[in-house]
Amino acid sequence: MKKPKPRREIVARALCWHDGRPQDTKFEGRPVWESYLPAADEVLTMLNEAGALAGDVDTEASA
């Protein structure tokens, strides 16, 4: 069974994809998506502070 990816990686890959960059292409010896980890950390921090990761988000606001 495949190990699930950490949220941090999922968010970093999504940001990379959103920018139109190939996620797994190597840049300076590392996958491009890894350069998005600082931004992913910010997103996760903001979601955590908003209670989104606990399921406490007002879904009507995002609809």
C-alpha angles and dihedrals in degrees: 000000000000117000112242116246118249116255089245092060093044092054093044091051091048092052090048091050091047089056089053095246125140105252101211100037110118120245117180088348097306134089113270092237089067090068086065095059095099090053090045089053090053092050092049092047091052093047091048092050090049091050092243095131090055092051094253096126127124100239093192091068091059096045 
